[in-house]
């Protein structure tokens, strides 16, 4: 199968843990084709021409400004990148959508509007709408005649979405569903014209509806948020709002299918947006470090600052490697995909759902990467980073929501383990044989030893299998209730996926090129292994004791063992390249 012209194997979601991959078998940022690069240039030019000059007004929520910018985005196709041409879109691939999301992620306020509209505001109609619903709404969403929003969360139903209390009751004449209830934290809530609203039919059957503002939806006041000051976030109120029966989206009682599948795509795109924000913050930190003087030198010359700058870039490199690998995996299942085919929506959804685990990994890792970058960006600025006159202060506040959007990182960590274990239980992923094989190796006293980068990744996978096996043996059917154990296992698995993604990308990239990718890879693999060992110790302590615990810990030490590299020197090399370029570079 191929992604953007790169031939890739057809893999199963989660199989990275039990299968070996070659560099040529993953998609990377360097594999983007000329069409993708043209999209990047278009979005970059649009940002400089239309978004940046209006950011101050957007942040003040001046009436009409952001809608005007969005309409200009629509005029060049940026609000319809993934929408089929027959409905007024550009009908481009997932990679093009991810590029746009990254480039528009530079400012949280504008990206909140844009992503809220093109993502969760539009995708439910695209993926689940009837032909009539698509023809009615997609052209208007593509050309910004209508602004979209997604209304799932309620005051008493956040992560537990199925606890929703909003009701939908059929009218006596059978022509409408009458919606009653409240939604909260709705992005674009104050301005949107079309909402995907989730309610329980008869108080029981969780269902999605396409609800126009003109039906009677009322918005609350704008919320006073920590960040994203220029985005609209409000409550929504429904008081006997009549929704035509033909505006039921999908099947009655199957709203959770819509919610979960839209979130899978959203998690991947959130990772791209976080990467775009991180690149912007790093550029601010690099510029400040070059011009700020202390003790007679630019602070960019100080080792402590260079460490920060390099580590910011290293974590960004890891997130970027994960994001594009997952994009390639999804697109490998969309060979010869066309929206003109009757089963197009189902094909797209199956491709994304296959990698739901990896999408959650991207969301967790990239959002926490952004949190680190924002924090160190402020620290690099010192006291000025705490002042509202400096962009990094706003970026710090804006970054925090990424760990809450699209399902909290705690929920996503549980999804990571839950999806893998469910697939293993269904026979879709051979985890149990892999765990049994590892136990046999341990019984044979295999010397795991020290080794190079490849062995680090191999041993990280073994630690993941080892931790999963211990947890299953200890807790069996009650493992689902052991959230602390599961979250530590999720961290092990996420770091492992990041390690392999970084290694394979680097091996694919470095041949014949002047790059700091090799230095980034060397530092990242060893730091990730140290984090894996810590998480694994938490699992071991919860799942074993006495002599068994001591034996398990000894095995963990053997698997996590590695020879250090000169991380100080490598980080200085990375920081030097960044400072010379004044931006994130590989």
C-alpha positions in Angstrom: 0.0 0.0 0.0 1.1 3.6 -0.4 0.9 6.9 1.3 1.8 10.0 -0.7 3.6 7.8 -3.2 5.6 5.9 -0.4 4.9 2.1 -0.5 4.0 1.0 3.0 3.1 -2.4 4.5 -0.5 -3.0 5.7 -0.2 -3.3 9.5 -2.6 -3.8 12.3 -3.1 -1.2 15.0 -0.9 -2.0 18.0 1.3 -4.4 16.0 4.4 -2.2 16.6 4.7 -3.9 19.9 5.2 -7.4 18.5 6.5 -6.9 15.0 9.7 -5.5 13.6 9.7 -2.6 11.1 12.3 -1.3 8.6 12.9 2.4 7.9 11.3 2.1 4.5 8.1 0.8 6.1 7.1 4.1 7.8 6.0 7.5 6.5 7.9 10.5 7.7 7.8 14.3 7.3 10.5 14.0 4.7 8.2 11.9 2.5 5.8 14.7 1.9 5.4 15.3 -1.8 5.3 18.6 -3.8 1.5 18.9 -3.5 1.9 18.7 0.3 4.6 21.3 0.3 2.5 23.6 -1.8 -0.3 23.3 0.8 2.2 24.2 3.5 3.3 27.3 1.6 -0.3 28.3 1.0 -1.2 28.0 4.6 2.0 29.8 5.7 1.2 32.7 3.3 -2.4 32.8 4.4 -1.2 33.0 8.0 1.1 36.0 7.3 -1.4 37.8 5.1 -4.7 37.3 6.9 -4.4 35.7 10.4 -1.4 37.4 11.9 -2.5 41.0 11.2 -5.8 40.2 12.9 -4.7 38.3 15.9 -4.9 41.2 18.3 -8.5 41.8 17.3 -9.3 38.1 17.4 -8.0 37.8 20.9 -10.2 40.8 21.9 -13.1 38.9 20.3 -14.0 42.0 18.2 -17.3 41.1 16.4 -17.0 39.8 12.9 -13.2 39.7 12.7 -12.6 35.9 13.0 -15.6 35.1 10.8 -14.1 37.4 8.1 -10.7 35.6 8.4 -12.4 32.2 8.2 -14.3 33.3 5.1 -11.0 34.2 3.5 -9.7 30.8 4.5 -12.7 29.3 2.8 -12.1 31.3 -0.4 -8.8 29.5 -0.9 -10.1 26.1 0.2 -8.7 25.9 3.7 -12.0 25.1 5.4 -12.8 22.3 2.9 -9.5 20.5 2.5 -10.9 17.0 3.2 -14.4 17.6 1.9 -15.3 16.0 -1.4 -15.3 18.2 -4.5 -18.9 17.5 -5.2 -19.8 19.2 -1.9 -17.5 22.2 -2.5 -14.3 21.0 -0.9 -10.8 20.3 -2.2 -10.9 16.5 -1.6 -7.3 16.3 -0.5 -5.7 13.5 1.6 -5.2 13.2 5.3 -1.6 14.4 5.1 -2.8 17.7 3.6 -5.3 18.2 6.5 -2.5 17.5 9.0 -0.2 20.0 7.4 -2.8 22.7 7.6 -3.6 21.9 11.2 0.1 22.1 12.1 0.6 25.5 10.4 -2.5 26.9 11.9 -1.6 25.7 15.3 0.7 28.7 15.9 -1.9 30.6 17.8 -4.4 28.9 20.1 -7.2 31.4 19.6 -7.4 31.3 15.9 -6.7 27.6 15.6 -9.5 27.0 18.1 -12.0 28.6 15.7 -10.6 27.0 12.6 -10.0 23.5 13.9 -13.3 23.5 15.8 -15.0 24.2 12.5 -13.1 22.0 10.1 -12.6 19.1 12.5 -15.3 18.1 15.0 -17.7 20.7 13.5 -17.6 19.2 10.0 -16.5 15.6 10.3 -19.7 14.1 11.8 -21.6 15.2 8.7 -18.9 14.0 6.3 -18.5 10.6 8.0 -22.1 9.8 9.1 -24.4 12.1 7.2 -27.0 10.8 4.8 -26.7 11.9 1.1 -29.4 14.5 1.8 -27.6 15.8 4.9 -24.3 16.0 3.1 -25.8 18.0 0.2 -27.6 20.3 2.6 -24.7 21.1 5.0 -21.3 20.3 3.6 -21.2 23.0 0.9 -22.2 25.6 3.5 -19.5 24.3 5.9 -16.9 24.3 3.2 -17.6 27.9 2.1 -18.2 29.2 5.6 -21.8 30.1 5.0 -22.3 28.1 8.2 -19.8 27.8 11.1 -19.8 24.4 12.7 -19.5 23.2 16.3 -19.7 20.0 18.3 -21.8 19.7 21.4 -21.1 16.7 23.6 -19.9 17.8 27.0 -22.4 18.6 29.8 -22.0 19.9 33.3 -22.3 16.4 34.7 -20.9 14.5 31.7 -17.4 15.3 30.7 -15.2 12.2 30.1 -18.2 10.1 30.9 -20.1 11.3 27.8 -22.7 8.6 28.0 -23.9 10.1 31.3 -25.5 12.9 29.3 -28.9 14.2 30.5 -29.9 16.2 27.4 -33.1 14.6 26.2 -34.7 14.2 22.8 -38.4 13.3 22.7 -40.5 12.7 19.6 -43.2 15.3 19.1 -46.8 14.1 19.0 -47.0 14.5 15.2 -43.8 12.5 14.8 -42.1 15.2 12.7 -39.6 16.6 15.3 -37.5 15.6 18.2 -37.8 18.2 21.0 -34.4 18.8 22.7 -34.1 19.8 26.3 -30.9 20.2 28.3 -27.6 22.0 28.5 -24.2 21.6 27.0 -21.0 23.3 28.2 -17.4 24.1 27.1 -18.6 24.3 23.5 -15.9 25.6 21.1 -17.4 28.1 18.6 -20.5 28.0 20.8 -21.1 31.7 20.7 -21.0 32.0 16.9 -21.7 28.6 15.3 -24.7 28.1 13.0 -24.7 24.3 13.0 -24.2 22.0 16.0 -23.7 18.3 16.2 -25.6 17.7 19.4 -25.7 14.5 21.4 -28.9 13.7 23.4 -30.8 10.7 24.7 -33.9 9.8 22.8 -36.6 9.1 25.4 -33.9 9.6 28.0 -32.2 6.4 27.1 -30.8 6.1 23.6 -27.7 8.2 23.1 -28.1 9.8 19.6 -26.5 12.6 17.5 -28.5 15.3 15.9 -27.7 18.1 13.4 -29.1 21.2 15.0 -29.2 24.6 13.4 -29.0 27.7 15.6 -32.2 28.9 13.9 -34.1 26.0 15.5 -33.9 27.8 18.8 -30.4 27.1 20.3 -29.4 29.7 22.9 -25.7 30.4 23.8 -24.6 31.3 27.2 -22.0 34.0 28.0 -18.4 33.6 26.9 -16.5 31.6 29.5 -13.5 33.3 31.2 -10.8 30.8 30.4 -7.1 30.5 31.4 -6.1 30.6 27.7 -7.5 30.7 24.2 -8.9 34.1 25.1 -9.9 34.8 21.5 -11.8 31.6 20.9 -15.5 31.2 21.6 -16.4 28.8 24.4 -19.9 28.9 25.8 -22.7 26.8 27.2 -25.7 25.9 25.0 -29.3 25.7 26.2 -32.1 23.7 24.6 -35.6 24.5 25.7 -38.0 22.3 23.6 -35.8 23.0 20.5 -37.6 21.3 17.6 -35.2 19.3 15.4 -36.7 17.7 12.2 -36.5 13.9 12.3 -34.5 13.9 9.1 -31.7 15.7 11.1 -31.0 12.6 13.2 -27.3 11.8 12.4 -26.5 8.2 12.1 -28.7 5.7 13.9 -30.8 6.2 17.1 -28.9 4.8 20.0 -25.6 4.8 18.1 -24.3 8.3 19.0 -21.3 6.9 20.8 -20.0 5.5 17.5 -20.0 9.0 16.1 -18.4 10.5 19.2 -15.6 8.0 19.4 -14.7 7.9 15.7 -14.6 11.7 15.4 -12.4 11.9 18.5 -9.9 9.4 17.0 -9.3 11.8 14.0 -9.3 14.8 16.4 -6.6 13.3 18.6 -4.2 12.9 15.6 -4.9 16.4 14.4 -4.5 17.8 17.9 -1.0 16.3 17.9 -0.3 18.2 14.7 -1.7 21.5 16.2 0.4 21.0 19.3 3.5 20.5 17.1 2.8 23.8 15.3 2.4 25.6 18.6 5.6 24.1 19.9 7.6 25.2 16.8 6.3 28.7 17.3 7.3 28.7 21.0 10.8 27.4 20.2 11.3 30.2 17.6 10.4 32.7 20.3 12.9 31.1 22.7 15.7 31.0 20.2 15.2 34.6 19.2 15.1 35.7 22.9 18.2 33.6 23.8 20.2 35.2 20.9 19.4 38.8 21.9 19.2 38.6 25.7 22.6 39.4 27.3 23.7 38.3 30.8 27.2 38.4 32.3 28.6 39.9 29.1 27.3 37.2 26.8 24.1 36.2 25.0 22.3 33.7 27.1 22.3 31.4 24.0 25.9 30.7 24.9 25.1 29.3 28.3 24.9 25.5 28.6 21.8 25.5 30.7 19.9 27.4 28.0 21.3 25.3 25.2 20.1 22.2 27.1 16.6 23.6 27.2 16.5 24.6 23.5 17.9 21.2 22.5 15.5 19.2 24.6 12.5 21.2 23.3 13.6 20.2 19.7 14.3 16.6 20.6 10.8 16.1 22.0 9.3 17.9 19.0 11.2 15.6 16.7 9.7 12.6 18.5 6.2 13.9 18.3 6.6 14.8 14.6 7.9 11.3 13.9 4.9 9.7 15.6 2.4 12.0 13.9 3.6 11.3 10.4 4.0 7.6 11.0 0.4 7.4 12.0 -0.7 9.5 9.0 1.1 7.0 6.8 -0.5 4.0 8.6 -4.0 5.4 8.1 -3.4 6.3 4.4 -1.9 2.8 3.8 -5.4 1.5 4.3 -6.9 4.0 1.9 -5.3 2.8 -1.3 -7.4 4.0 -4.3 -9.8 5.7 -1.8 -12.5 7.8 -3.4 -15.4 9.7 -1.8 -17.5 8.8 -4.9 -17.7 5.1 -3.8 -20.8 4.1 -1.8 -18.8 2.8 1.2 -16.3 5.7 1.3 -17.2 6.9 4.8 -17.0 3.4 6.2 -13.7 2.8 4.6 -12.3 6.0 6.1 -13.7 5.3 9.5 -12.3 1.7 9.5 -8.8 3.0 8.5 -8.8 5.6 11.3 -10.3 3.2 13.9 -7.6 0.6 13.2 -5.1 3.0 14.6 -7.1 4.4 17.5 -4.4 3.3 19.9 -1.7 5.2 18.0 -4.0 8.3 17.7 -4.3 8.3 21.5 -0.5 7.9 21.8 0.0 10.9 19.5 -2.5 13.0 21.5 -0.9 12.2 24.9 2.7 12.5 23.8 2.3 15.7 21.6 0.2 17.5 24.2 2.7 16.8 27.0 5.5 17.7 24.7 3.8 21.1 24.1 3.4 21.5 27.8 7.2 21.0 28.3 8.1 23.3 25.5 5.8 26.1 26.7 7.2 25.8 30.2 10.8 25.9 29.1 9.9 28.7 26.7 8.8 30.8 29.7 11.9 29.7 31.7 14.2 30.8 28.9 12.6 34.2 29.0 13.1 34.5 32.7 10.9 37.1 34.4 9.9 38.5 31.0 8.3 35.1 30.2 5.8 35.8 33.1 4.7 39.2 31.6 1.7 39.5 29.3 3.7 41.7 26.9 5.6 38.6 25.8 4.0 36.1 23.4 5.4 33.2 25.3 3.3 34.0 28.3 0.1 33.6 26.3 1.5 30.5 24.6 2.0 28.9 28.0 -1.6 29.5 29.0 -2.9 28.4 25.6 -0.9 25.1 25.7 -2.5 23.8 28.9 -5.8 22.9 27.3 -4.2 20.4 24.9 -4.0 17.8 27.8 -7.8 18.2 28.3 -9.1 18.5 24.7 -10.2 15.4 22.7 -10.5 13.4 25.9 -8.2 14.0 28.9 -4.7 12.4 28.8 -5.8 10.2 31.6 -8.7 8.9 29.5 -6.4 8.5 26.5 -3.9 6.5 28.5 -6.7 4.1 29.5 -7.8 3.9 25.8 -4.3 2.9 24.8 -4.2 -0.1 27.1 -7.9 -0.9 26.7 -7.8 -1.0 22.9 -4.8 -3.3 22.8 -6.2 -5.7 25.4 -9.6 -5.9 23.6 -7.9 -6.6 20.3 -5.8 -9.3 21.9 -8.9 -10.8 23.5 -10.6 -10.9 20.1 -7.6 -12.6 18.5 -6.8 -9.5 16.3 -3.5 -8.9 18.0 -1.1 -11.7 19.0 -0.1 -10.2 22.4 -0.5 -13.4 24.4 1.9 -15.5 22.2 4.4 -12.6 22.3 4.2 -12.5 26.1 4.6 -16.3 26.4 7.6 -16.1 24.0 9.2 -13.5 26.2 8.7 -15.6 29.3 10.4 -18.5 27.6 13.4 -16.3 26.7 13.6 -15.2 30.4 13.5 -18.8 31.4 16.4 -19.6 29.1 18.5 -16.8 30.8 18.9 -14.9 27.6 21.6 -12.2 27.8 19.8 -9.1 26.8 23.0 -7.1 27.4 24.0 -3.6 26.2 23.6 -2.7 22.5 23.0 0.0 20.0 19.9 1.8 19.1 18.1 -1.1 17.6 18.5 -3.2 20.7 17.2 -0.3 22.8 13.9 -0.4 20.9 13.7 -4.2 20.9 14.2 -4.2 24.7 11.6 -1.4 25.2 9.1 -3.6 23.4 10.0 -6.5 25.7 9.5 -4.3 28.8 6.1 -3.4 27.5 5.1 -7.0 27.0 6.6 -7.9 30.4 4.6 -5.2 32.1 1.4 -6.2 30.3 1.9 -9.9 31.2 2.5 -9.2 34.9 -0.6 -7.0 35.1 -2.8 -9.5 33.4 -1.5 -12.3 35.6 -2.0 -10.3 38.8 -5.4 -8.7 38.1 -6.9 -10.8 35.3 -10.5 -9.6 34.6 -10.2 -6.8 37.2 -7.3 -5.1 35.4 -9.6 -2.5 33.9 -10.1 -1.1 37.4 -6.4 -0.7 38.1 -6.0 2.7 36.5 -2.6 3.5 38.0 -1.1 0.3 36.6 -2.7 0.8 33.2 -1.5 4.4 32.9 2.1 3.4 33.7 1.8 0.7 31.0 0.4 3.2 28.6 3.4 5.4 29.2 5.7 2.5 28.5 3.9 1.7 25.3 3.8 5.3 24.2 7.5 5.9 24.8 8.2 2.6 22.9 6.2 3.7 19.9 8.0 7.1 20.0 11.4 5.4 20.3 10.8 3.2 17.2 9.3 6.0 15.2 12.3 8.2 16.0 14.8 5.5 15.2 13.2 4.4 11.9 12.8 8.0 10.8 16.4 8.8 11.7 17.8 5.7 9.9 15.8 6.7 6.8 16.9 10.3 7.0 20.5 10.6 7.9 22.1 8.8 4.9 24.0 11.4 2.9 22.4 14.4 4.7 23.7 17.1 6.9 21.4 16.7 9.9 21.2 16.7 13.6 18.6 13.9 13.5 21.3 11.3 14.6 22.1 13.4 17.7 18.4 13.8 18.6 17.8 10.1 18.2 20.8 9.1 20.4 19.7 11.3 23.2 16.0 10.6 22.9 16.3 6.8 22.9 18.3 6.7 26.1 16.1 9.3 27.9 13.0 7.4 26.8 14.4 4.1 28.1 15.0 5.8 31.5 11.4 6.9 31.6 10.2 3.4 30.6 12.3 1.9 33.4 10.7 4.2 36.0 7.1 3.4 34.8 7.9 -0.3 34.7 9.2 -0.2 38.3 5.8 1.2 39.3 4.1 -1.7 37.5 6.4 -4.3 39.0 5.8 -2.9 42.5 2.1 -3.2 42.1 2.1 -6.7 40.6 4.7 -8.6 42.5 6.4 -8.9 45.9 9.2 -10.6 47.7 11.5 -12.9 45.8 9.4 -12.6 42.7 9.6 -8.8 42.8 13.4 -9.0 43.2 13.7 -11.4 40.2 11.4 -9.2 38.1 13.4 -6.1 39.0 16.7 -7.8 38.0 15.2 -8.7 34.6 14.0 -5.1 34.2 17.5 -3.8 34.9 18.9 -6.1 32.2 16.3 -5.0 29.7 16.7 -1.3 30.5 20.5 -1.3 30.5 22.3 0.9 28.1 25.6 2.6 27.6 25.4 6.4 28.0 26.3 8.8 25.2 27.7 12.3 25.6 24.3 13.8 25.9 25.8 17.2 26.9 27.9 17.4 23.8 25.0 16.2 21.6 22.6 18.7 23.0 25.1 21.5 22.4 25.4 20.4 18.8 21.6 20.4 18.4 21.2 23.8 20.1 24.0 25.2 17.8 22.1 24.2 14.7 18.8 25.5 16.1 20.4 28.9 17.0 22.0 29.2 13.6 18.7 28.5 11.8 16.6 30.5 14.3 13.8 27.8 14.1 13.2 24.1 14.5 15.2 22.1 12.1 16.2 18.5 11.7 
